[in-house]
Amino acid sequence: LKHHSIQYGAAIHQAIAFFFRERIAGRTPTSAALKKTFDRNWASEGFLSAAHEKARIKEGHETLALFYDTFKDGEVPTNVESPFRFPYKNIQVRGVIDVVFGTKEQARIVDFKTAELTDPEVAERRTKESIQLGVYALAWQQLYGRSPEKVQLYFVKSNIAGTLEREKINPQKIKEKI
């Protein structure tokens, strides 16, 4: 069975992707539609008990309400769930970028996280150390000839983001980690 945190994160992720796809289409879904998308993508797998599952669903609805209030009038992304693929040495590196704001030249890549995090300094450190964000930045560079302006980890439950600016992105270090 999937671990409950994976199931929870996947359902939140689907709701966020739905929200931003709607924003790109020129619509702002309601908070209720966001929660309904979460519920439709929910699977009862990996929970310790029915009460545990119910608590996680409630937590998901509360998290999405905060997300909705934060983003309902905000910037509209240019890409949602953007797949990428590029060769490196003898492997194909591939993945999917959650959300991109801005232009190809001034991109801000955001990866949404459901992990418990309440300290902005920890968010900054995790962003700086994130191999995943580094791979996204390298993919962007491979696709468009330059690193994104910024990469961010956005922790939806606490509404905290860590940011790494273009100047701090080190493509060579990312390649070494790959």
Phi, psi and omega per residue, in radians:
L1 nan 2.615 3.021
K2 -1.126 2.597 3.019
H3 -1.247 2.532 -3.078
H4 -1.010 -0.589 -3.131
S5 -1.202 -0.553 3.079
I6 -1.191 -0.776 3.116
Q7 -1.066 -0.799 3.136
Y8 -1.053 -0.871 -3.126
G9 -1.068 -0.685 3.141
A10 -1.136 -0.716 -3.139
A11 -1.185 -0.725 3.073
I12 -1.076 -0.793 -3.118
H13 -1.025 -0.771 3.129
Q14 -1.103 -0.681 3.122
A15 -1.159 -0.718 3.118
I16 -1.137 -0.759 3.116
A17 -1.076 -0.739 3.082
F18 -1.015 -0.835 -3.122
F19 -0.979 -0.880 -3.078
F20 -1.255 -0.556 3.036
R21 -1.099 -0.711 3.098
E22 -1.115 -0.716 3.115
R23 -1.089 -0.726 3.095
I24 -1.079 -0.624 3.138
A25 -1.345 0.001 3.103
G26 1.574 0.212 3.138
R27 -2.081 2.625 2.993
T28 -2.021 1.911 -3.137
P29 -1.172 2.801 3.092
T30 -1.342 2.858 3.042
S31 -1.065 -0.651 3.121
A32 -1.111 -0.673 3.115
A33 -1.155 -0.617 3.104
L34 -1.126 -0.812 3.121
K35 -1.140 -0.639 3.116
K36 -1.125 -0.679 3.083
T37 -1.113 -0.744 3.057
F38 -0.991 -0.858 -3.113
D39 -1.087 -0.702 3.140
R40 -1.137 -0.494 -3.111
N41 -1.678 0.111 -3.132
W42 -1.412 2.434 3.011
A43 -2.258 2.362 -3.112
S44 -1.437 1.245 -3.124
E45 -2.264 2.363 2.967
G46 1.473 0.039 -3.115
F47 -1.443 2.623 -3.054
L48 -1.278 -0.503 -3.140
S49 -2.865 3.003 3.081
A50 -1.112 -0.653 3.126
A51 -1.155 -0.684 3.104
H52 -1.097 -0.784 3.122
E53 -1.088 -0.780 3.137
K54 -1.053 -0.708 3.125
A55 -1.133 -0.685 3.129
R56 -1.206 -0.627 3.072
I57 -1.121 -0.782 3.104
K58 -1.052 -0.772 3.111
E59 -1.058 -0.724 3.113
G60 -1.072 -0.764 3.119
H61 -1.101 -0.727 3.119
E62 -1.149 -0.721 3.113
T63 -1.094 -0.762 3.141
L64 -1.191 -0.552 3.067
A65 -1.116 -0.739 3.090
L66 -1.141 -0.791 3.105
F67 -0.998 -0.817 -3.115
Y68 -1.043 -0.843 3.140
D69 -1.065 -0.571 -3.128
T70 -1.313 -0.702 -2.961
F71 -1.878 -0.138 -3.026
K72 -1.051 -0.574 3.130
D73 -1.937 0.228 -3.034
G74 -1.535 -2.972 -3.116
E75 -1.051 2.474 3.099
V76 -1.617 2.260 -3.130
P77 -1.268 2.887 3.058
T78 -1.699 -0.451 -3.127
N79 -2.482 2.525 3.037
V80 -2.309 2.347 3.126
E81 0.932 0.970 -3.097
S82 -1.474 1.971 3.103
P83 -1.326 2.624 3.064
F84 -2.474 2.795 3.086
R85 -2.750 2.336 3.027
F86 -2.657 2.606 3.128
P87 -1.449 2.527 2.992
Y88 -2.526 2.050 -3.057
K89 0.925 -2.111 -3.073
N90 -1.759 0.327 -3.107
I91 -2.240 2.828 2.974
Q92 -1.818 2.115 3.075
V93 -1.631 2.214 3.140
R94 -2.550 2.755 3.141
G95 -3.122 -2.923 -3.125
V96 -2.401 2.211 3.113
I97 -1.541 2.252 -3.105
D98 -0.979 -1.128 -3.028
V99 -2.540 2.467 3.042
V100 -2.155 2.243 3.039
F101 -1.889 2.617 3.067
G102 1.564 -2.855 -3.084
T103 -1.746 3.043 3.078
K104 -1.022 -0.630 -3.114
E105 -1.404 -0.491 -3.063
Q106 -2.176 0.770 -3.036
A107 -1.305 2.517 2.964
R108 -2.137 1.978 -3.130
I109 -1.635 2.265 -3.110
V110 -2.154 2.274 3.032
D111 -1.981 2.145 -3.091
F112 -1.567 2.358 -3.103
K113 -2.180 2.521 3.124
T114 -1.807 0.044 -3.128
A115 -1.080 2.558 3.047
E116 -1.174 2.133 3.107
L117 -2.723 2.204 -3.108
T118 -2.144 -0.074 -3.066
D119 -1.883 2.007 3.140
P120 -1.000 -0.568 3.118
E121 -1.168 -0.651 3.088
V122 -1.173 -0.682 3.089
A123 -1.060 -0.747 3.112
E124 -1.109 -0.770 -3.134
R125 -1.129 -0.785 3.137
R126 -1.108 -0.606 3.096
T127 -1.158 -0.803 -3.124
K128 -1.083 -0.615 -3.079
E129 -1.584 -0.070 -3.015
S130 -1.225 1.993 3.047
I131 -1.166 -0.677 3.141
Q132 -0.998 -0.877 3.117
L133 -1.106 -0.635 3.091
G134 -1.081 -0.734 3.093
V135 -1.129 -0.706 3.096
Y136 -1.064 -0.755 3.127
A137 -1.112 -0.722 3.117
L138 -1.144 -0.712 3.089
A139 -1.062 -0.764 3.132
W140 -1.066 -0.751 3.121
Q141 -1.095 -0.725 3.116
Q142 -1.114 -0.703 -3.090
L143 -1.337 -0.685 -2.954
Y144 -2.131 0.073 3.033
G145 1.395 0.113 3.092
R146 -2.748 2.700 3.095
S147 -1.238 2.724 3.044
P148 -1.136 2.763 3.097
E149 -1.068 -0.721 -3.129
K150 -2.621 2.702 2.902
V151 -2.203 2.556 -3.092
Q152 -2.438 2.529 2.847
L153 -1.791 2.192 -3.127
Y154 -2.024 2.034 -3.113
F155 -1.614 1.852 -2.937
V156 -1.203 -0.585 -3.086
K157 -1.186 -0.630 -3.101
S158 -1.799 -0.106 3.133
N159 1.078 0.684 -3.137
I160 -2.067 2.402 3.098
A161 -2.174 2.490 2.957
G162 -1.830 2.501 -3.058
T163 -2.270 2.416 3.025
L164 -2.142 2.123 -3.105
E165 -1.397 2.742 -3.119
R166 -0.856 -0.760 -3.076
E167 -1.096 -0.409 -3.098
K168 -1.653 -0.101 3.135
I169 -1.392 2.210 -3.080
N170 -2.010 1.633 -3.102
P171 -0.994 -0.641 -3.122
Q172 -1.152 -0.719 3.121
K173 -1.126 -0.660 3.114
I174 -1.120 -0.760 3.124
K175 -1.078 -0.686 3.107
E176 -1.087 -0.693 3.125
K177 -1.202 -0.626 3.074
I178 -1.095 nan nan
